[in-house]
Amino acid sequence: MSNERVIVTDQEGKSMAQHLAPAERELSAFVTAVHQLFGPEQARCAADNWMEELEQTDWISEAQGIDWRAVTIAAAARLVGRAERLPSQGFKFITASR
């Protein structure tokens, strides 16, 4: 087995890593903010939600400019959805342990 690197590029010659770097920054910022505001458990859930939203992105039609912020907004909506399930108890989250 060789140690050769395989680099996948788009039609403009940009590597996939160049396309994914903004996604990595967006995910990192989102998870960091959720962790600071709501703790590690919600940050893990938020990261999972972000990845699920990313999986639903139409990569073919949006390949030239995927709106990473839209992925974050959709994941944040899921976060709010979890918070809204307990309106009488204030802004608390439903956790898997309850």
WOGILIN-V817491 format. One record per backbone hydrogen bond with DSSP energy under -0.5 kcal/mol. NH is the residue of the N-H (numbers start at 1). CO is the residue of the C=O. If there is no record, write none. Layout:
BEGIN
{{NH | CO} {NH | CO}}
END
This chain:
BEGIN
{{7 | 5} {8 | 6} {10 | 14} {13 | 10} {16 | 8} {18 | 15} {19 | 15} {20 | 16} {21 | 17} {22 | 18} {24 | 20} {25 | 21} {26 | 22} {27 | 23} {28 | 24} {29 | 25} {30 | 26} {31 | 27} {32 | 28} {33 | 29} {34 | 30} {35 | 31} {36 | 32} {37 | 33} {38 | 34} {39 | 34} {39 | 35} {43 | 39} {44 | 40} {45 | 41} {46 | 42} {47 | 43} {48 | 44} {49 | 45} {50 | 46} {51 | 47} {52 | 48} {53 | 49} {54 | 50} {55 | 51} {56 | 52} {57 | 54} {59 | 57} {62 | 58} {63 | 59} {63 | 60} {65 | 62} {68 | 66} {70 | 67} {71 | 67} {72 | 68} {73 | 69} {74 | 70} {75 | 71} {76 | 72} {77 | 73} {78 | 74} {79 | 75} {80 | 76} {81 | 77} {82 | 78} {83 | 79} {84 | 80} {85 | 82} {86 | 83} {87 | 84} {89 | 86} {90 | 87} {92 | 90} {95 | 93} {98 | 95}}
END
